[in-house]
């Protein structure tokens, strides 16, 4: 579950009579599965494309938020789109 979703849930292990929401990050039972950037989408520039089309495709991908990454052993860049993500779960529940 995402941290934003967990903060809306009531933690059954807090020692207070009033209902408290989950505190996630400082909690000793919260386990992070993804913290930081998470890959959402990946696109590759095809080899059978004209240079002018390639330039247009590169600029449109960069406008959409993709980042050019040179992977090992590849001639052309791979464009990867990331999103900021904080996900995990409660180890006690």
Beta strands, then each sheet from edge to edge (+ up, - down):
strand 1: 30-44
strand 2: 67-69
strand 3: 78-90
sheet 1: 1+ 3- 2+
end
